Amino acid sequence: MSLPLRTMAISAVIVVSCALLSKFLFGFTYGILAVVIDTLLLWPAVWLIGWMAPGRSSTWVFATVIAGVFVLGQSAKISLMALPITFGDIVSGVQLIRVLHGAHLVFALAGCVVAVLLLAWALRFRKARWYALPALLAYIACLPLLAYGLASLAGPRSEGASSASVVGEHGSLTFVFADLAQGWRERWSSVDEAKIDALAAGHRGRESLGGDFRKRNVHLLLMEGLWDPLRLETYKFSRDPWDPRFRRLWEQGGRSTVLSPTFGGVTANAEFEALCGLPAYPDRVVFEDGLDNTVPCLPRMLRERGYLTVANHPYKAKFWSRDEAYPKVGFEQYNPSGAYRLDDMDGAFLNDRSMYFQTLDRLNKFDPQRPYFAYVVSLSSHFPYDRDRAKRPDLVTVSPQADLLQAYANAVAYSTAAMMDYIEAVRELDPDAIIVLFGDHAPVLGANPDPYVVSGLKGEAGAGRSGLVQMSSTPLLVIDGQKGAADMGQIPLYALPSRVLALLGPGAPKLPYAQVTGDARSRIFLGAFLARKNRGWDACTTDTPDCRKASKQLEQTKMLRKDLIQGKQQFLHAANQAWLAKPVAMQQNLPYGACKLGVQNWGPRTASSGKGFNVQPDGSNAIWLKVTEGRGTPILMIGEDEVRVTLAGNIASAGFDNPQFLTAPGEYPVKYRCEDEAGEVSVGTFVVTASP
């Protein structure tokens, strides 16, 4: 068989095999057209690899790795997160690995290492045929445009269709590279300044700052993964996973909800919407890739009226680039992990009760003559829902058995109880305070089985459009001082900042662009287009007046977003409010330091020269550490070798890939230092003995 035919057959066999495994392992179905298109896109690369590499095994390995990531991996992500792989996952994937620990971290890193090593082995080209490399690179460079063209030829995307359904129809490789091409098109397209000027008409002057109003303290609480598990009607809970006080107060407020832009993760996009009143990008993280300018968001508008604006999140300041994004949206102070005693950990995260009451203690020390805007992001109910079970045993059991759902139910039981204790303490100290609580996204609950699929909210047998709305909807609780819980209905998350400012009454500041974004009729969720219809929401599958209005509003909002966060901010100039685009300073409070490692015990402490010790699945030699406190990114050093330390509550680890200290017998000092700092702290001595 000739090389072109052989590589075509290899490509087809591998893609079909991955598609069948997708159906068997994850219940995700690729159509025949999707398999054909993916095979055609993979084949030229496999053909060139087969020509350049020695032996047929290289083509099999290369095709298996690529199809495994893009076809099988795609279905795995869809089953877990309900959203396909995109190039934006390069950023979010790295961030996900950073929050994993223990076995989850080991398997994730091992998988990445194995894939890279297999690709490196497959790409060991024969010297005489290196001349074909430019052709391979040229084909890869053209893949986005080719995929975009094939996706167009395969047929238009049906209105209201989710991204997952498009993958099933057009193929995984087609979706990923066509998505990249679409992203390029959107990023480098210019903003129509005439249309921006038209949007700015009627917004000229400084009226956004308002006039006289009663300056009440405002608390905005983002609770990680807060969603109502009782929507999973197939499952029975031994008790309500939510604290009964929260359930009661939420129902008093009319069971209000926000429609989140994300599912299972990317909290930063939910933050952007809740703070700035603009829809987030559906395929990339705004804080990481997009927020180039200073924007007059909710914190900035309150800051201009004399408020102290403070962000509180007991995690790494650089995670999701919050240390760079928060000043751009108007925060005056930021309290990351270095501002908190890490005295009660749930896995890698500070327990919510400790976080809330350390935050409350700090708020009570503010100048009582100055109003404040306190923004708090919680962590205890973050995937993978680790918990200090000695302090917080199971409160909820689930039937039929679903381990991850039960872990989540217990995590949210403790988190809602801590949150309600905090809210009650705030209301007792400040009865007139405005308190707004919302969930950032629905939680990841596993894939075998997937509780959302079992309960009919997603999947081929799911509830379709109504299921999308339920999965997007997270609880919203608004307490308007002594008036109590307020009914906000069901609104997209980006409508929330304007609602918060409106609670302050006449004369309160407004977002400069509120009249453009205030008529919040649209929501992009999991690639589907949802529109407001009367008081409810539904996916747009037909051309209706409601969908046309929503589509027009969405296009205006997207144009405004690009102008404000990445463009020349023509809207602010046209409205004579360009001064709101000027950068403002932010102070990070770090009383406990950004980096620290209190080592109580560690090991192993000996090894034989030339031999590995405590070898991990990825081939590294691991040192374990029991720590009294760990924060930031410490660096562990043995002799001349140094690696980053991975922290997970009271346990830490450091993996050395090819340690030089194992090459010769001797005693090697063990020290640690904090990243970007010169000081070193001695931990002990590692002894290398001569091999027998």
C-alpha positions, -999 to +999 in steps of 0.1 A: +000+000+000+013+035-009+022+059+018-008+083+012-033+054+013-016+038+043-016+071+063-052+077+053-062+043+066-043+049+098-060+083+103-094+068+097-089+038+120-076+060+149-104+086+145-131+060+143-116+041+173-116+073+194-151+082+183-163+047+194-145+050+227-161+084+232-195+068+229-186+039+252-167+058+279-185+091+280-218+087+261-208+113+235-217+106+199-198+118+169-218+118+136-205+102+104-198+136+089-178+146+120-156+115+118-150+121+080-140+157+085-117+150+114-100+122+094-095+146+064-079+172+087-056+148+105-045+129+074-021+154+058-001+158+090+000+120+094+011+117+058+040+142+063+050+126+096+051+092+078+074+106+051+098+123+075+100+098+105+116+064+104+092+034+107+054+031+106+051+032+143+057+070+143+025+076+123+005+054+146+018+071+177+013+106+163-022+099+151-031+083+184-019+112+205-035+139+184-069+120+180-067+110+217-064+146+228-088+162+203-114+135+198-114+113+229-102+142+252-129+164+237-157+140+246-142+136+281-142+174+287-178+177+273-190+150+297-173+166+327-177+204+319-204+204+292-181+226+271-156+215+243-119+220+243-108+254+228-074+270+225-084+292+255-080+260+275-042+263+272-046+291+298-074+277+318-059+242+317-027+255+333-048+272+360-068+240+366-036+220+372-025+247+397-055+241+419-052+203+418-033+184+444-027+148+455-037+121+432-055+145+408-023+165+403-001+134+398-024+120+372-028+153+354+009+159+352+016+123+343-008+125+314+008+157+301+043+143+304+033+110+286+017+129+258+047+152+253+071+123+254+051+102+229+049+132+205+087+138+208+093+102+200+070+103+170+087+134+156+122+120+155+127+128+118+153+113+094+180+139+086+176+134+049+140+144+050+140+175+072+132+195+041+096+185+045+093+202+078+082+236+063+054+218+046+042+204+079+045+237+097+027+254+068-002+229+070-005+234+108-006+272+103-033+269+077-054+245+098-076+272+114-086+287+080-091+252+065-112+241+095-132+273+093-139+266+057-149+230+062-172+240+091-189+264+068-193+238+040-206+213+065-236+235+071-246+265+093-248+261+130-284+258+141-297+287+162-295+279+199-273+248+194-247+243+221-210+240+213-211+203+223-237+196+196-216+214+170-187+192+179-208+161+174-220+173+140-188+188+125-160+171+144-136+179+172-106+191+151-129+212+130-144+228+160-111+236+178-093+251+148-124+269+134-129+283+169-093+296+168-099+312+134-131+329+147-112+341+177-085+357+155-112+373+135-129+388+165-097+399+182-082+417+152-114+432+138-118+469+142-146+487+161-170+508+141-165+542+157-196+556+141-217+529+158-200+535+191-207+572+188-244+564+182-244+542+213-229+570+234-255+595+223-273+608+253-245+597+277-224+629+276-213+646+308-205+634+343-240+623+352-228+587+357-215+598+391-250+608+402-258+633+430-266+631+466-275+597+480-274+577+512-240+559+512-247+525+526-220+498+529-222+472+501-212+435+504-209+415+472-203+378+480-193+353+453-198+317+466-177+291+447-199+265+429-231+276+446-260+258+428-292+240+440-285+203+441-323+196+447-327+202+409-312+168+405-345+151+410-332+116+403-311+118+435-323+118+471-305+136+499-306+127+536-311+164+543-311+196+523-275+203+513-281+240+519-283+255+553-320+259+562-315+296+570-302+302+535-330+282+518-356+301+538-341+335+530-336+327+493-373+317+490-383+349+508-365+367+480-385+350+453-359+323+445-339+349+424-312+336+401-285+348+378-276+332+345-239+324+347-216+325+316-197+295+327-201+259+339-178+240+363-150+266+364-135+298+351-147+319+380-128+349+367-154+353+339-182+353+364-163+379+384-159+401+353-196+401+346-206+407+383-181+436+386-183+452+352-218+447+338-205+434+305-208+398+292-177+377+293-161+360+263-175+325+259-142+310+249-114+327+269-108+342+303-112+380+303-088+386+332-061+366+314-068+376+277-087+407+270-087+432+299-062+456+284-077+488+296-089+504+329-128+501+328-154+521+349-168+490+366-189+488+398-159+492+422-145+521+402-179+540+402-183+536+440-146+545+445-152+578+427-180+586+452-157+581+482-161+543+489-133+522+500-133+493+476-118+461+488-114+426+472-110+396+495-100+362+482-076+340+502-058+325+473-028+333+451-029+369+439-016+359+405-042+332+399-064+343+369-042+374+370-064+390+397-034+411+409-035+429+375-072+428+368-085+441+401-070+475+399-083+479+363-119+474+375-114+499+404-104+482+436-084+502+461-072+473+482-068+435+477-065+409+503-051+376+488-038+346+507-010+367+523-037+387+542-051+356+559-040+331+586-041+297+569-053+282+601-081+258+589-076+242+555-099+222+533-073+206+510-056+235+492-081+261+503-088+281+534-121+270+550-149+295+544-157+300+581-121+311+589-121+333+557-154+350+564-146+359+600-111+371+593-127+393+566-153+405+591-126+414+616-108+434+590-140+452+580-147+462+616-114+481+617-123+504+587-129+541+592-166+542+602-169+576+585-161+561+551-185+538+533-170+506+518-177+481+491-165+446+503-162+420+476-156+384+489-148+353+469-151+320+488-133+287+482-144+258+505-169+245+479-143+245+451-137+213+431-125+186+441-145+194+473-118+184+497-127+187+534-110+183+568-132+154+578-119+153+613-134+188+618-162+185+593-176+150+590-203+141+565-237+157+571-254+146+539-257+112+522-269+107+486-287+079+469-282+063+445-245+065+452-226+094+436-193+101+454-185+134+438-221+147+442-220+136+479-186+154+484-201+185+468-233+183+489-213+182+521-190+210+510-219+233+502-236+223+535-207+237+555-201+266+531-237+279+532-238+275+570-206+296+573-219+321+548-252+325+568-233+330+600-213+358+583-244+374+568-262+374+602-231+389+619-230+417+592-267+424+596-264+426+633-235+451+631-249+471+601-286+466+597-288+489+567-260+472+547-267+459+512-257+423+509-256+405+475-247+368+473-245+348+441-231+315+428-204+318+401-213+286+382-228+251+386-204+225+400-186+196+383-202+164+395-184+137+376-190+117+345-196+080+354-224+086+358-230+123+353-258+135+377-268+162+352-274+136+325-291+111+349-314+139+360-322+150+324-305+184+324-280+176+297-270+149+273-287+133+244-317+122+266-316+155+285-342+183+287-324+203+260-332+240+262-348+241+296-319+220+309-294+247+296-313+274+315-313+254+348-276+246+345-268+282+339-290+295+367-273+299+401-288+314+433-290+351+438-298+365+473-302+403+477-307+418+511-317+454+509-309+465+545-338+464+569-362+457+540-349+422+538-346+399+508-355+414+475-369+397+444-346+402+415-362+376+392-339+357+367-313+379+352-280+374+334-250+379+357-238+409+338-271+427+347-262+425+384-239+456+389-266+480+377-291+463+400-267+467+430-262+504+422-299+510+419-304+497+455-285+528+467-314+549+455-317+581+435-285+600+431-263+569+432-237+564+405-244+544+374-222+525+350-216+549+321-228+523+296-258+510+317-284+522+292-268+501+265-263+469+286-292+474+310-318+458+287-302+424+294-320+401+270-292+376+260-270+349+275-244+328+258-240+296+278-221+265+267-222+279+232-260+282+231-278+315+226-304+320+253-329+349+251-354+365+276-390+357+268-414+375+290-401+367+325-385+334+315-356+323+293-352+298+265-327+289+238-333+305+204-340+278+179-363+298+156-364+334+144-388+351+168-392+387+178-377+380+212-346+363+197-341+392+172-342+417+200-318+396+221-295+392+191-294+429+184-287+437+220-259+411+221-242+425+191-243+460+206-229+448+239-201+428+222-191+458+202-191+480+234-171+454+253-144+453+227-142+491+226-140+494+264-117+466+274-094+462+244-100+492+221-096+529+221-125+534+245-143+556+220-175+553+240-161+571+270-145+598+248-178+603+229-197+606+262-171+631+276-161+606+303-127+597+292-113+605+327-129+572+339-103+554+318-074+567+338-056+540+358-059+539+396-036+524+421-043+493+442-027+482+475-021+445+482-023+437+519+001+410+529+005+409+567+014+372+566+036+374+536+031+363+501+052+332+505+060+310+535+068+274+543+069+261+578+084+226+576+076+202+605+089+170+589+101+158+555+114+127+537+129+106+523+162+119+536+186+093+520+192+077+487+219+057+468+239+074+442+227+068+406+193+055+419+160+072+421+140+076+453+102+078+459+098+077+421+064+090+408+044+080+378+059+109+358+095+097+366+103+124+391+119+118+425+096+133+451+103+148+485+072+150+508+069+176+535+046+180+564+041+217+569+026+239+596+019+266+571+024+270+534+016+298+511+028+313+478+053+294+456+083+283+477+114+268+460+130+237+475+167+233+470+189+202+475+225+210+466+225+229+433+191+215+423+159+235+429+122+229+421+089+245+430+070+231+460+034+220+455+012+229+485-019+210+495-030+221+530-006+206+556+011+184+530+035+196+503+057+179+477+086+187+454+096+165+424+131+165+410+133+152+374+171+146+370+187+156+403+224+162+401+228+154+438+222+117+431+253+115+408+278+114+437+278+103+474+278+131+500+257+153+523+237+179+505+220+209+523+182+211+520+169+246+520+139+266+507+134+301+495+105+321+483+102+328+446+119+362+437+134+365+471+170+361+481+168+347+516+172+310+522+159+288+551+176+256+561+155+225+563+181+197+569+205+175+551+200+149+523+224+120+524+235+102+493+254+069+499+275+050+475+257+024+455+265-013+464 
